[in-house]
């Protein structure tokens, strides 16, 4: 829940600022500075979570993503997850999560407190109409008979008729009015409403009211009676009523002791002002904390110190190759060739990195001996026996959801980093992120059981490669990694039984129904056929649709029912596509085909192409959205694409130009993705960016050599020299496997 996370982070910073105030500033008589400190830092605490220092962000490694599969059609992102597995075949029903309850409670209390604030203001307005109003120079006096009160609220001074003769009280309240203390009070009332769960907010509001009284007391004592006489006056008149918490009242027994102490407090000297400079290192530390401790938030909108395009390259004197020089050379070669009108006669067939996660090829990580270099990207990445699918199946077969985590409903991603040695064994397993309750230990335990991998290869030699694997532990309907139970499920009748006179419906059987071709084929079927409803696009509606249906004995689908629908036609679209489904392989129980209930969650998500992206986000966007064109794959066309682009004054990507490409279909695909990227937040005017995208087909696990490319349509465009600064970005690698015929 982004709102809850944002508020928790902001309140952490609020507590840090208030702690500094209590330790160093509260006893100073620089009341106006204390007032400004409390007001400004209470605002800054809610701004810091929105800021980032990009240069402090950790550099990511190659990730082997075994989680949710996302497929993009250029406009929308459709994610399909299995709702029924052998681990959990109970019917998925739309239900609230803990986060939903937390948000509902927060919103309810917030609205109630806001309504109470409005009620108090309305009471003051009504009180102002009951009394006798007399206009003074810059405020209005409201005489309240029968109540021993004296307080101010904005330009109104509410006072008992008998107290009108006391000039001390009137002057005290006039200070509150003149310095607009009521605005401070209302501001902190709103802060308190939004952050009602944080006791620090109440303490800060009390401290601000103290400062208000100290300011008024100091001015009255200096201008009229003196500190001693004014203290006696306070003691003798303290027993008035305080009718409302949102006013500045002369009668406040709770603050009496502090007010008298501060009247006799020795005045703070000029050196005391230096204490306020402590705010600067605290602010810097909190900015670092916002960037380095809260790495997964998506509300860090403004990067104050973004990385330069090459700041994420790790420098090493013993690195095998320097890809920055290689890509710069590629730019210069391409520019010279196109300027001279030299065409590319055949596609490039050099094969580089074999995973789409690497941003540099051949970059060493460790400053150690040459024979023990650790790489984070190589020409041929390590591979689990059986490839990605084999690795997923290995995790599925061996992971057991820890009981403590299951009971506590703890879920999330565990990131495990390890080194794949030259002999394919795994070493140096280290948990980078752990949701707790044994999830990290379980991920490490299973990875220790891993068979030997095919090691990474660089320059024809096996090398040590650092790898990071995210393992997603999910409860209920969200299981990218399925955790099997030790025993097969017990067949159970479903809790839906349609009135069609047919056989009973089961929600748990020995062999579950299966879409023709399996889960991946089902995902492809949905992605190919789903069209994002226009009404949902216009209104920005997105979210999960849960569709329940029955897989009949003949494999057909019936009794479709939408359990949860975000609206605007998303539910209807999910049902429409499922109605097109071919027949499934029916569920089996005790050797007999049976009717089986099934629930599918379909995630509709709009692609935010206009969201600002920095250089690192651009890499990720291109890696995620580029698809190897089927025609190029079929014809075994491989090679690098050099794509150039600029940004306008609004940081929007424009003038996308393919300088060189092995085939038109590949060039069109890169052009589409970069154009759709939208905004480059750290892009500069008068700068031409070039990004190499390497398309490769991995033949490592196939006994036949790669066939020669056929029907290639090379693309070249003449480079037009200009005075723009030229920046060559890191390479993005797109890899696929040959089509088995």
C-alpha positions, 0 to 999 in steps of 0.5 A: 500500500503506497499511501501507508508506506509513504506516511510511515516513512514521512512520520519516521522523519518527523520523529527525527526532526522533533527529537533534534528539537527536544534535545537542542532547541526547546529550551532556547528563548529564540521563540520565533526560530523555534516556531519556524523550525517546527512549521518548516520541518513538519513540512519537509518530513513529508517532502523527503520521501518524494526525493531521491539521490540517484548516485547512492542507489545500489547497482543491480546485478544480472537477475534471473527472474522467476516471478510473474510473467508480464507481456506487453502489447505496446499499450497495455500490460496483461499479467496472468497467474495460476489461480488453482494449483496442486498446492492450493485448489480451494476456490479463489474468492474475492476477499480483503487483504490485511492491507485493505483493512489497514487502509479502510481503518486509516481512511475512516479515522481520518474522515472522522477527525476531519469532521470533528475539526469542521464541527469545532470551527462551526461551533466557533462561528456560532459563538461569534454570532451570539456575542456582542461584536466590537471592531478594534484596529485590526481585530474584532472583539466578541463579548461572551457573557457568563463564561470566564474565557479569553482566547483568539481565533484568526481576527476574533478575540473572544473575551468575557465581558468582565475581563474587557478591563484587563489590558494585559489579557487583551494585549496578550491575545492581540499578539496571537492575532497579529502574528497569525498563530491561528494559521499555525494551529489549523495547519497542525490540526490538518497534520494531526488528522493525516497522521493521527496514529503518530504520537509525535504529531501531538507532541509537536502540536503541544510544543508549537502552542507552547511557543505561541504562548512564550512569544505572547508572554515575552512581548507583554512582559517586556512592554508592560509589567515586567517578568515578575509582575506578569508571572504573578498575573498569570498565577492569579488568572489561570482558572479560566475556561478553555473552550476549544483546542483550535484557539489560542487561549490565555487561560491554559493551566497545562502550560502555566509552569513552562510559561513561568519558567521561560519568563525567567529563562536567561536569554539565548545568545547569538551562539545559540543560533548555530544549533539550528545548523544541526538541521542540515546534517540531519536533513542530509542523512534523512535524504540518504536514508530515503534513497538507500533504505527505502529502495522499492518505493515508487513515490520517489518522484524527484532525483536530486542527484541522478546518475550519469549515463555511465555512472553504473559501470563498475571500473576494474583495472583487470576487466577483460573488456571495456564495453564503453569504448566498444560502444563508442567505437561502434557509434563512431564507425556507424557515423563514419559509414553513414556519413560516407553513404556506406551500406551494410550488406549483411546482418551482424551475427556476433552473439553477445550476452544470452540473458536480457538482464545484462547491461554490460558484457565482460565487466569484472566485479572484483579487484582480485587476481585475474584467474579469480575475477568475478563477472556480473555479465559475460558473453555466455551467461551461466545456465541451469540444467534445462534452462529457465523452465528447468530452474522454475521446476526445480524451485517448485519441486523443492521449496516448502513454505515455512510454517511460521511465515504461513501462520503469520501471513508473511509473503514477499520476494527473497533476493539471493546472491551467489557465485557460479563457479567455473565447475558450475557449483554455487558458492557465497550464497547471500540473502540481499533482501528477506521478508523474514519468518524463515523465507530467506533461509528456505530460499538458501536451503533450496539453492544449496540443493541445486545441481551444477550449472553450465558455467559462464564463458568469457573470451572462450574461457569459463569464468566465475559469475555473480548471479542474483535470483528473486524467489517470490513467496506468495499466499492465496491467489498470487503464486508465481512460485508454487509451493507444493504440499507433501501430500496430494490434495484430497478431492472435495466437492466445490461450494458451487453446484449449478442447478443444471442437473449435472454431475457434482463439481469438484474444486480439488482433484487428483489431476487438475484440468490443463489448458492445451500446452500448459500454463505458458500457452494459457498465458499466451492465449490470454495475452494474444486475445485480450484487448484493453477496453477503451472506456477503462483506458480513458478513465484509467481503470486497472486492476485484477479481474477474478473469473470463476468457471467450471471445466466440464468433462469434455474440457469445455468451460461453462458457468463463467462468473466474475467474482471481482471486477474493477469495472469499465468493461474489464470483467466483460473483456476477461469473460469474452476472451475465456469464452474463446478458449479451446477445450481443456484437458479435463480434471481427473479423480480416481481415474474418472474425468470430473467437472472441476471448478477453476478461478483465474485472476487476470491483471489489467494494468495500463502502461504509464508511458509518460512516467519520467524515466531516468537512464537506468529506468530506460534500460529496464523499460527496453529490456522488459518491452522489446520482443524478438520479432518472430520473422527475424527469429525464424530466419536466424537474423541476429546482430546489434541495432544502433538507435539514436534519439534526442529529447526536447525541453520537456524531456520527451524522447523524439527523433528516434533514428535507427543508424544500423540494424541487421533487419527491418523487423528488428529495427521497427521493434526497437523504434516502437519501444524507444518511442513508447518509453516517453520521457527521459527525466535526466536527458539533456538538450542538444545531446544525441543518445545512442543505445545499442540493442543486441539481438541473439539466439542461444544455440548453446544447448543445441547440437547443431550449429547456428544456420546462416541467416536468410531473407535479411533486410539490413537497415542503414540511415545516413548520419547527419553531423551536428553540434550535439554532444554524443552519449553512447548508453550501455548495451541492452541484450535481447536473447531467445532460443531457436525454434524447434522443428 
